[in-house]
Amino acid sequence: MGATTCILLGLLAAGVLGQATAAQTATGLSASSPIAADDDFAALRRGERVAIRPEPAYIRPSQPTVYLSFDDGPSEWTPQVLDILQEEQVSATFFVLGSQAERRGETIRRIVREGHALGNHTYNHKYDELYSSFDGLWQQVERTGRILAELTGSEPALMRAPGGTHGHFDAFYYYYLERAGYTVYDWNVDSGDSRRRGVPAADILANVKAGKLQHEVHVLMHDSAGHGETVKALPDIIAYYKAKGYRFAAYDSTVRPVQYTLAPSKHQRVYTAAGHRVMLEQLRAYEETRQVAAATESGAVVSGEKAANEAMTELSIERAFAARLQETRKETAAALATVRPLLLHSGEETLRLDAGEYEMLDGRLAVPLRSLTDWLGDAVWWDDKRRLAYAEHDGQTLVFDPGTSRVGTEESGRVQPLAGMQLRQGSLYVPLREVAELFGYEVTGYSPGTEQLEVKLRLLGGPSVAVAAASVRSPGTAELLPSLLLRWSRIPEELAHSSWRSFLAFGGSWSIWSQHARRSANERLL
């Protein structure tokens, strides 16, 4: 371990982490005791909102105020929206999608540069991923937060739920987001610009005018693709409120948010006390990392560590934080694998693997090859002498070699690495996504809930092309295949190498070297 690494770890473990932990304790963000966590869980299960900290000191503006907000951007329309706001000297708030922010980073920076507020609107706006479990929403919120931090230097604490919270959020959603330091904003005036495609500017203006003129008006609009009519309506909307004596402002921590009351959820979710505690630990680690970053950015380090901090480059700090966060994710995923079942869906068929029947290896899902192939209707067996597994699928025989972490096909001779393959307690665990693709399936959905993990598979059209990504002439294959011939077929060494060279030269059939090995396999995979 180098000197710089030691210094960084000392910083993280001592002063900066200590200050972050102190800040968390002062704001009520320290990790809950098991008793407190269970008390909160019971109240949340009853559908009750549970406050994390005392209500902030919101400031009621002296003058009637309009908070314009734009969702789902940025897009090609956002620069025009910014031009109008600049001309009218009006501030607004932009709740952006991470997927769009990645494509239009300069627009994101312009939003911040011109004094507008930036909010998190998840990564892709897909309801089935966001609302099947909180973990699905949280992964997107966290991902978008990282994207915005990279673009602007800070991670926003404002958040808006796609579609609003009504019918989507339950008490747990509010509770977990507040734990992570986010404030959720709904609205009290809907411009109606997304009720259908191409809503005319006149209708958008009429919808805004139909809204109640309260002391604080929160207007929902959109600046995503297809919202050119919103741009047309915007100058008239601003003129309307100015004529009524309103000022304009962007959201900040002093603005009391509009939050809809809890309603019966449109989504079926199951919460457990064990899953609740795991989520609290994940959020605690996340908030701790944010506090560390904020303390480091502001220079809030004690004098004894200041010199050491100056010796580290900004890149080394970012890498340390990223490594810490990645390790936290892996630990959390492994912990969740011990408390929740895994459900695999393909069409109308479902395979359930209870906690302990699958693994989370290095942050990747791994399942028993036997369970997967039986569910898919394929044959699998184990050769204990050669320590090889064989699986037949769609007229092909796949050979899995956990000793070298390779998989190959008898018929084509193609071989490729298969990282994450392990023999554990008599079962061969294989990475789910990669092996599903070998069998001609693709992963089309992933819902990482705290109560159950669900993965959707779809059978691709046409016959499977197993190990299609690996060419028989790919680097390393010439060295690898002779050794596999020796292991799989018990061919003399000199014959294996010379025959493999002939195979490369003339495209011979791989199966002639391995058929008898397959036939001699006599022990089923456990």
C-alpha positions in Angstrom: 0.0 0.0 0.0 1.5 3.3 -1.1 2.0 6.4 1.0 -0.8 8.3 -0.7 -3.2 5.4 -0.2 -2.3 5.3 3.5 -2.8 9.0 3.8 -6.2 8.8 2.1 -7.4 6.0 4.3 -6.3 7.9 7.3 -8.3 10.9 6.2 -11.4 8.8 5.5 -11.1 6.9 8.8 -10.3 9.9 11.0 -11.0 13.5 10.6 -13.2 13.8 7.5 -15.3 10.7 8.3 -15.5 11.8 11.9 -16.9 15.2 10.8 -19.3 13.5 8.5 -20.5 11.2 11.2 -20.9 14.1 13.6 -22.9 16.0 11.0 -25.1 13.0 10.5 -25.8 12.7 14.2 -26.7 16.4 14.4 -29.2 16.0 11.6 -30.6 12.7 12.7 -28.9 10.7 9.9 -26.9 8.4 12.0 -27.6 4.7 11.7 -30.6 3.7 13.7 -30.4 1.2 16.4 -32.2 -2.1 15.7 -35.0 -1.1 18.1 -35.5 2.3 16.5 -35.3 0.8 13.0 -38.0 -1.7 14.0 -40.2 1.0 15.5 -40.0 3.0 12.3 -40.6 -0.1 10.3 -43.8 -0.9 12.2 -45.1 2.7 11.6 -44.2 2.7 7.9 -46.0 -0.7 7.5 -49.1 1.0 8.9 -48.8 3.6 6.1 -47.7 6.4 8.5 -45.1 9.0 7.4 -42.2 8.9 9.8 -40.1 12.1 10.1 -36.3 11.7 10.1 -35.5 15.1 11.6 -37.4 18.2 12.7 -39.1 20.1 9.9 -36.7 22.6 8.2 -37.2 26.3 8.7 -39.1 27.0 5.5 -39.4 30.6 4.6 -42.8 32.0 3.4 -42.0 34.6 0.7 -43.3 38.1 1.4 -44.6 38.4 -2.2 -46.7 35.9 -4.1 -44.3 33.6 -5.9 -44.3 31.2 -8.8 -42.0 28.2 -9.1 -41.7 27.2 -12.7 -40.4 23.6 -13.1 -39.5 21.6 -16.2 -39.3 17.8 -16.2 -37.8 15.1 -18.4 -35.1 17.1 -20.1 -32.8 18.3 -21.2 -33.6 18.1 -24.9 -33.2 20.2 -28.0 -35.9 22.5 -26.6 -34.1 23.3 -23.3 -31.8 25.9 -24.7 -34.8 27.8 -26.1 -36.5 27.6 -22.6 -33.3 29.0 -21.1 -33.2 31.8 -23.7 -36.7 32.9 -22.7 -36.0 32.7 -19.0 -32.9 34.8 -19.5 -34.8 37.4 -21.5 -37.6 37.6 -18.9 -35.1 37.5 -16.0 -36.9 34.6 -14.5 -35.5 31.7 -12.4 -36.8 28.1 -12.7 -36.1 24.5 -11.7 -35.2 21.7 -14.0 -35.8 18.1 -12.9 -33.6 16.2 -15.3 -33.3 12.6 -16.4 -29.8 11.1 -16.0 -30.0 9.5 -19.5 -30.6 12.9 -21.0 -28.0 14.6 -18.9 -25.4 12.2 -20.2 -26.1 13.3 -23.7 -26.4 17.1 -23.1 -23.8 17.9 -20.5 -23.3 21.4 -21.7 -27.0 22.2 -21.3 -26.9 20.9 -17.7 -23.9 23.2 -17.0 -25.7 26.2 -18.6 -28.8 25.6 -16.3 -26.6 25.9 -13.2 -24.4 28.7 -14.7 -27.5 30.9 -15.3 -28.8 30.5 -11.7 -31.5 27.9 -12.1 -32.0 25.0 -9.8 -31.3 21.4 -10.8 -33.2 18.4 -9.6 -33.1 14.6 -9.9 -35.8 13.0 -11.9 -34.4 9.4 -12.0 -32.4 8.0 -14.9 -35.0 6.7 -17.4 -38.5 7.5 -16.1 -39.7 3.8 -16.5 -42.4 3.2 -14.0 -42.0 -0.6 -13.9 -38.4 -0.2 -12.8 -39.0 2.7 -10.4 -42.1 1.6 -8.6 -41.9 -2.2 -8.3 -39.5 -1.7 -5.3 -37.7 1.2 -3.7 -34.4 -0.3 -4.6 -35.3 0.1 -8.3 -36.0 3.8 -7.8 -32.9 4.3 -5.6 -30.5 2.8 -8.1 -31.7 5.3 -10.7 -31.7 8.3 -8.3 -28.1 7.4 -7.2 -27.0 6.9 -10.8 -28.4 10.3 -11.9 -26.9 12.0 -8.8 -23.5 10.8 -9.8 -23.9 12.0 -13.4 -25.0 15.5 -12.3 -22.2 15.7 -9.7 -19.7 14.9 -12.5 -21.1 17.6 -14.7 -21.6 20.3 -12.2 -19.4 19.5 -9.2 -22.3 18.9 -6.7 -25.2 16.5 -6.3 -28.6 18.1 -6.1 -30.8 17.4 -3.1 -34.1 18.1 -5.0 -36.0 15.2 -6.4 -39.3 14.8 -8.3 -41.0 11.4 -8.9 -41.9 10.6 -12.5 -45.6 10.9 -12.7 -45.7 12.5 -9.2 -45.9 10.7 -5.9 -49.7 10.1 -5.9 -50.3 6.4 -6.2 -46.6 5.7 -6.7 -45.0 6.6 -3.4 -45.8 4.9 -0.1 -44.5 5.8 3.4 -41.3 3.8 2.8 -40.4 5.8 -0.4 -40.6 9.1 1.4 -38.8 7.8 4.5 -35.8 6.3 2.5 -35.4 9.4 0.3 -35.4 11.7 3.3 -32.8 9.4 4.9 -30.6 9.9 1.8 -30.9 13.7 2.1 -33.5 14.3 -0.7 -36.5 16.6 -0.6 -39.4 15.5 -2.9 -41.4 18.1 -4.9 -44.8 17.6 -6.4 -46.8 20.5 -7.9 -50.2 22.3 -7.5 -50.6 23.6 -11.1 -50.4 21.2 -14.0 -49.9 22.8 -17.4 -51.2 19.7 -19.1 -48.5 19.7 -21.7 -48.0 16.0 -21.4 -51.5 14.7 -21.3 -51.2 13.8 -25.0 -48.8 14.4 -27.8 -48.8 17.9 -29.3 -50.9 19.7 -26.8 -51.3 23.2 -28.4 -49.7 26.2 -26.8 -53.2 27.8 -26.3 -54.4 24.8 -24.3 -51.3 24.8 -22.2 -51.8 28.5 -21.3 -55.5 27.8 -20.6 -54.6 25.0 -18.2 -52.2 27.2 -16.3 -54.8 30.0 -16.0 -57.3 27.5 -14.7 -55.0 26.8 -11.8 -55.7 28.3 -8.4 -53.8 31.5 -7.6 -52.2 30.6 -4.3 -49.5 32.5 -2.5 -47.0 30.0 -3.7 -47.7 28.4 -7.1 -45.8 25.4 -8.3 -46.2 24.9 -12.1 -45.4 21.6 -13.8 -44.1 21.8 -17.4 -41.9 19.7 -19.6 -38.9 20.5 -21.8 -38.4 17.0 -23.3 -38.6 16.0 -26.9 -41.9 16.8 -28.5 -42.7 19.8 -26.3 -42.1 22.7 -28.7 -45.6 24.0 -27.9 -44.6 24.4 -24.3 -41.8 26.7 -25.5 -44.3 28.7 -27.4 -46.6 29.0 -24.4 -43.9 30.0 -21.9 -43.7 33.8 -22.6 -47.4 34.1 -22.2 -47.4 32.0 -19.0 -44.7 34.3 -17.5 -46.6 37.4 -18.6 -49.8 36.1 -17.0 -48.2 35.7 -13.6 -46.3 38.9 -13.8 -49.6 40.7 -14.5 -51.0 39.1 -11.3 -48.2 40.5 -9.2 -46.1 37.4 -8.9 -42.4 37.1 -8.6 -40.5 34.0 -9.8 -38.0 31.8 -8.0 -36.2 28.5 -8.2 -36.4 25.8 -5.5 -34.0 25.7 -2.7 -33.9 24.3 0.8 -36.0 27.2 2.2 -39.0 26.5 -0.1 -41.7 24.3 1.5 -42.3 21.5 -1.0 -45.7 20.4 -2.3 -46.1 16.7 -1.4 -49.3 14.8 -2.1 -50.9 12.9 0.7 -50.4 9.2 0.7 -53.0 7.3 -1.4 -53.4 3.5 -2.0 -50.5 2.4 -4.1 -50.9 1.3 -7.7 -48.0 -1.1 -7.2 -47.7 -4.4 -5.2 -44.8 -4.3 -2.8 -43.7 -6.4 0.1 -41.5 -5.1 2.9 -39.6 -7.0 5.6 -37.8 -5.9 8.7 -34.6 -7.5 7.5 -34.8 -5.8 4.1 -35.6 -2.5 5.9 -32.4 -2.7 7.9 -30.3 -3.5 4.9 -31.7 -0.5 3.0 -31.0 1.8 6.0 -27.4 0.6 6.1 -27.1 1.3 2.3 -28.5 4.8 2.7 -26.3 5.5 5.7 -23.2 4.6 3.7 -24.4 6.7 0.8 -25.1 9.8 3.0 -21.8 9.3 4.7 -20.0 9.4 1.4 -21.8 12.6 0.4 -20.9 14.2 3.7 -17.2 13.2 3.2 -17.2 14.7 -0.2 -18.9 17.9 1.0 -16.4 18.2 3.9 -13.4 17.7 1.6 -14.7 20.1 -1.0 -15.3 22.8 1.6 -11.8 22.3 3.1 -13.3 21.2 6.4 -10.3 19.2 7.6 -8.3 19.6 10.8 -4.8 21.1 10.6 -3.0 17.9 11.2 -4.6 16.4 8.1 -4.6 19.4 5.9 -1.0 19.0 4.8 -1.7 15.4 3.9 -4.8 16.3 2.0 -2.9 18.9 0.0 -0.4 16.2 -1.0 -3.2 14.1 -2.6 -4.4 14.9 -6.1 -8.1 15.5 -6.7 -8.1 12.3 -8.9 -6.9 10.1 -6.1 -9.6 11.4 -3.8 -12.3 10.7 -6.4 -11.0 7.3 -6.9 -11.0 6.5 -3.2 -14.6 7.7 -2.9 -15.6 5.7 -6.0 -13.9 2.6 -4.6 -15.6 3.0 -1.2 -19.0 3.4 -2.8 -18.5 0.4 -5.1 -17.4 -1.7 -2.2 -20.5 -0.6 -0.3 -22.7 -1.6 -3.2 -21.1 -5.1 -3.4 -21.5 -5.6 0.3 -25.1 -4.5 0.2 -25.9 -6.8 -2.8 -24.3 -9.7 -1.1 -26.3 -9.0 2.1 -29.6 -8.7 0.1 -28.9 -12.1 -1.5 -29.1 -13.7 2.0 -32.6 -12.3 2.8 -34.6 -12.2 -0.5 -35.6 -14.7 -3.2 -34.6 -14.4 -6.8 -37.4 -14.8 -9.4 -36.5 -15.5 -13.0 -39.2 -14.9 -15.6 -39.4 -16.1 -19.2 -42.8 -15.7 -20.8 -45.3 -17.3 -18.4 -42.6 -19.5 -16.7 -41.0 -18.5 -13.4 -38.1 -20.0 -11.5 -37.8 -19.1 -7.9 -34.5 -19.4 -6.0 -34.8 -18.7 -2.3 -32.2 -16.8 -0.3 -29.1 -19.0 -0.2 -30.0 -20.8 -3.4 -28.2 -18.2 -5.5 -25.1 -16.1 -5.0 -23.9 -12.5 -5.5 -20.3 -12.9 -6.6 -18.3 -9.7 -7.1 -21.6 -7.8 -7.5 -22.9 -10.1 -10.2 -25.8 -12.6 -10.0 -24.7 -16.3 -10.1 -27.1 -19.2 -10.2 -26.6 -23.0 -10.1 -26.2 -24.3 -13.7 -28.4 -27.3 -12.8 -31.3 -25.1 -11.7 -31.0 -22.8 -14.7 -30.8 -25.5 -17.3 -33.6 -27.7 -15.8 -35.9 -24.6 -15.9 -35.0 -23.9 -19.5 -35.7 -27.5 -20.4 -32.1 -28.4 -21.3 -30.0 -31.4 -20.2 -26.9 -31.0 -18.0 -24.4 -33.5 -16.5 -21.1 -33.5 -14.6 -17.9 -35.4 -15.3 -16.3 -35.7 -11.9 -13.0 -37.2 -13.2 -12.4 -34.2 -15.6 -14.2 -31.7 -13.4 -16.2 -30.5 -16.3 -19.9 -29.7 -16.8 -21.8 -30.4 -20.0 -25.1 -28.8 -21.1 -27.0 -29.6 -24.3 -29.0 -26.8 -25.9 -30.4 -26.4 -29.3 -28.3 -29.2 -30.8 -25.1 -27.9 -29.3 -23.1 -29.1 -26.3 -21.6 -26.5 -24.1 -18.6 -27.5 -21.9 -18.0 -25.5 -18.7 -14.6 -25.7 -17.1 -14.5 -24.1 -13.7 -10.8 -24.9 -13.4 -9.9 -22.4 -16.1 -13.1 -20.3 -16.1 -13.7 -21.1 -19.7 -16.7 -22.3 -21.7 -16.6 -23.9 -25.1 -18.8 -25.7 -27.6 -18.0 -29.1 -29.0 -19.5 -28.5 -32.4 -17.9 -25.1 -33.2 -14.7 -25.3 -31.2 -15.3 -21.8 -30.0 -14.1 -20.9 -26.5 -14.4 -17.9 -24.3 -13.7 -16.8 -20.7 -16.5 -17.1 -18.2 -15.6 -15.0 -15.2 -17.5 -15.7 -12.0 -17.9 -19.5 -12.5 -17.3 -21.3 -9.2 -17.9 -24.7 -7.6 -19.5 -24.1 -4.3 -20.8 -26.8 -2.0 -21.3 -29.3 -4.8 -23.0 -27.0 -7.2 -21.5 -25.1 -10.2 -22.5 -21.4 -10.0 -22.4 -19.5 -13.3 -23.0 -15.8 -14.1 -26.7 -15.5 -15.0 -26.6 -12.9 -17.8 -23.7 -14.5 -19.7 -25.0 -18.0 -19.5 -28.5 -17.0 -20.4 -27.1 -15.4 -23.5 -25.2 -18.6 -24.3 -28.6 -20.4 -24.2 -30.1 -17.8 -26.6 -31.8 -15.6 -24.1 -31.4 -11.9 -23.3 -32.1 -10.1 -20.1 -34.9 -7.6 -20.7 -35.8 -6.5 -17.2 -34.2 -6.2 -13.8 -36.1 -5.2 -10.6 -33.7 -5.2 -7.6 -36.2 -4.9 -4.8 -35.4 -5.2 -1.2 -38.0 -7.9 -0.8 -37.4 -9.9 -3.9 -35.1 -9.7 -6.9 -36.7 -10.2 -10.3 -35.0 -10.8 -13.7 -36.9 -11.1 -17.0 -35.5 -13.2 -19.8 -36.6 -13.3 -23.4 -35.8 -16.0 -25.9 -34.2 -14.5 -29.0 -35.6 -15.3 -32.4 -33.9 -18.1 -34.4 -31.5 -20.7 -33.1 -29.1 -19.9 -30.4 -25.5 -19.1 -31.4 -23.7 -20.1 -28.3 -20.3 -18.5 -27.6 -20.8 -16.4 -30.8 -18.6 -13.6 -29.5 -15.5 -15.8 -29.5 -13.7 -16.6 -32.7 -11.6 -19.8 -33.0 -8.8 -17.5 -34.1 -9.1 -15.1 -31.2 -6.0 -14.3 -29.2 -5.0 -17.1 -26.9 -7.2 -19.7 -28.4 -4.4 -21.6 -30.1 -2.8 -22.0 -26.7 -6.0 -22.7 -24.8 -7.7 -25.3 -27.0 -4.9 -28.0 -27.0 -4.9 -27.9 -23.2 -8.7 -28.4 -23.2 -8.3 -31.3 -25.6 -6.1 -32.9 -23.1 -8.5 -32.3 -20.2 -11.7 -33.2 -22.1 -10.7 -36.1 -24.4 -7.6 -37.7 -22.8 -5.7 -37.4 -26.2 -1.9 -37.6 -26.0 -0.3 -34.2 -25.7 1.6 -34.3 -29.1 -1.6 -35.4 -30.9 -3.6 -32.7 -29.2 -1.3 -29.9 -30.4 -0.8 -31.2 -33.9 -4.5 -32.0 -34.4 -5.5 -28.6 -33.2 -3.2 -27.0 -35.7 -4.9 -29.1 -38.4 -8.2 -28.0 -37.1 -7.3 -24.3 -37.5 -5.9 -25.0 -40.9 -8.8 -27.0 -42.3 -11.8 -26.2 -40.1 -12.2 -29.8 -38.9 -15.0 -30.9 -36.5 -14.3 -30.3 -32.9 -16.8 -32.9 -31.9 -14.5 -35.8 -33.1 -12.1 -34.9 -30.2 -14.7 -34.7 -27.5 -17.6 -37.0 -28.3 -16.2 -39.9 -26.3 -15.5 -37.6 -23.4 -19.1 -36.5 -23.3 -20.3 -40.1 -23.6 -18.1 -41.1 -20.7 -19.5 -38.5 -18.3 -21.4 -40.5 -15.8 -22.2 -38.2 -12.9 -25.1 -35.8 -12.9 -24.4 -32.2 -11.8 -25.5 -31.7 -8.2 
